[in-house]
């Protein structure tokens, strides 16, 4: 499991290094990167070499959660409010 973490973190750090400006500084929101890191590690561990399939599953789960929250905000149940 440790090599999976190492590979995913190494990929993330490489991506961050590409985003750096010439003076070596950059401002970014790391939350999306950390979410992708977690899904990347889980999908590599669960699906092995076909981890792109795992990433797609996590994207679909995120979309489903957003749609569910939107639906819950539109439902009116008498006496709820």
The 8 nearest C-alpha neighbors of each residue, nearest first, counted from 0:
[[1, 3, 2, 4, 44, 5, 40, 43],
 [0, 2, 4, 3, 5, 6, 40, 7],
 [3, 1, 5, 4, 0, 6, 7, 8],
 [4, 2, 6, 0, 1, 5, 7, 40],
 [5, 3, 1, 7, 2, 6, 8, 40],
 [4, 6, 2, 8, 3, 7, 9, 1],
 [7, 5, 9, 3, 4, 8, 2, 10],
 [8, 6, 10, 4, 9, 5, 3, 40],
 [9, 7, 11, 5, 10, 6, 4, 12],
 [8, 10, 6, 12, 11, 7, 5, 13],
 [11, 9, 13, 7, 8, 12, 6, 14],
 [12, 10, 8, 14, 9, 13, 15, 7],
 [11, 13, 15, 9, 14, 10, 16, 8],
 [14, 12, 16, 10, 11, 15, 9, 17],
 [13, 15, 11, 17, 12, 16, 10, 18],
 [14, 16, 12, 18, 17, 13, 11, 19],
 [15, 17, 13, 19, 18, 14, 12, 23],
 [16, 18, 14, 15, 19, 13, 20, 12],
 [19, 17, 15, 16, 20, 14, 25, 13],
 [20, 18, 25, 16, 23, 17, 24, 15],
 [19, 21, 23, 22, 24, 25, 18, 17],
 [20, 22, 23, 19, 24, 25, 18, 17],
 [21, 23, 20, 24, 19, 25, 18, 16],
 [24, 22, 20, 21, 19, 25, 16, 18],
 [25, 23, 19, 20, 22, 26, 21, 18],
 [24, 26, 19, 20, 27, 23, 18, 22],
 [27, 25, 24, 28, 19, 29, 18, 20],
 [28, 26, 29, 25, 30, 18, 15, 32],
 [27, 29, 30, 31, 26, 32, 33, 25],
 [28, 30, 32, 31, 27, 33, 34, 26],
 [29, 31, 33, 32, 28, 34, 35, 27],
 [32, 30, 34, 33, 29, 35, 28, 36],
 [31, 33, 35, 29, 30, 34, 36, 11],
 [34, 32, 36, 30, 35, 31, 29, 37],
 [35, 33, 31, 37, 36, 32, 30, 38],
 [34, 36, 32, 38, 33, 37, 39, 31],
 [35, 37, 33, 39, 34, 38, 32, 40],
 [38, 36, 34, 40, 39, 35, 33, 41],
 [37, 39, 35, 41, 36, 40, 42, 34],
 [38, 40, 36, 42, 37, 41, 35, 43],
 [41, 39, 43, 37, 38, 42, 4, 44],
 [42, 40, 44, 38, 43, 39, 45, 37],
 [41, 43, 53, 45, 50, 39, 44, 46],
 [44, 42, 47, 50, 40, 46, 41, 45],
 [43, 45, 41, 42, 47, 46, 40, 3],
 [44, 46, 42, 43, 47, 41, 53, 50],
 [47, 45, 50, 43, 42, 49, 44, 48],
 [48, 46, 43, 49, 44, 50, 45, 42],
 [47, 49, 50, 46, 43, 51, 44, 42],
 [50, 48, 51, 47, 46, 52, 43, 53],
 [49, 51, 43, 53, 42, 52, 46, 48],
 [52, 50, 54, 53, 49, 55, 42, 48],
 [53, 51, 55, 50, 54, 49, 56, 46],
 [54, 52, 42, 50, 56, 51, 55, 57],
 [53, 55, 51, 57, 56, 52, 58, 42],
 [54, 56, 58, 52, 53, 57, 59, 51],
 [57, 55, 53, 59, 54, 58, 60, 52],
 [58, 56, 60, 54, 59, 55, 61, 53],
 [59, 57, 55, 61, 60, 56, 62, 54],
 [58, 60, 62, 56, 57, 61, 63, 55],
 [61, 59, 57, 63, 62, 58, 64, 56],
 [62, 60, 64, 58, 63, 59, 57, 65],
 [61, 63, 59, 65, 60, 64, 66, 58],
 [62, 64, 60, 66, 61, 65, 67, 59],
 [63, 65, 67, 61, 62, 66, 60, 68],
 [66, 64, 62, 68, 67, 63, 69, 61],
 [67, 65, 69, 63, 68, 64, 70, 62],
 [66, 68, 70, 64, 69, 65, 63, 71],
 [69, 67, 71, 65, 70, 66, 64, 72],
 [70, 68, 66, 72, 67, 71, 65, 73],
 [69, 71, 67, 73, 68, 72, 66, 74],
 [70, 72, 68, 74, 73, 69, 67, 75],
 [71, 73, 69, 70, 74, 68, 75, 67],
 [74, 72, 70, 71, 75, 69, 68, 76],
 [75, 73, 71, 72, 70, 76, 69, 77],
 [76, 74, 77, 73, 79, 72, 71, 80],
 [75, 77, 79, 78, 74, 80, 73, 71],
 [78, 76, 79, 75, 80, 74, 73, 72],
 [77, 79, 80, 76, 75, 74, 73, 72],
 [78, 80, 76, 77, 75, 74, 72, 71],
 [79, 78, 77, 76, 75, 74, 72, 73]]
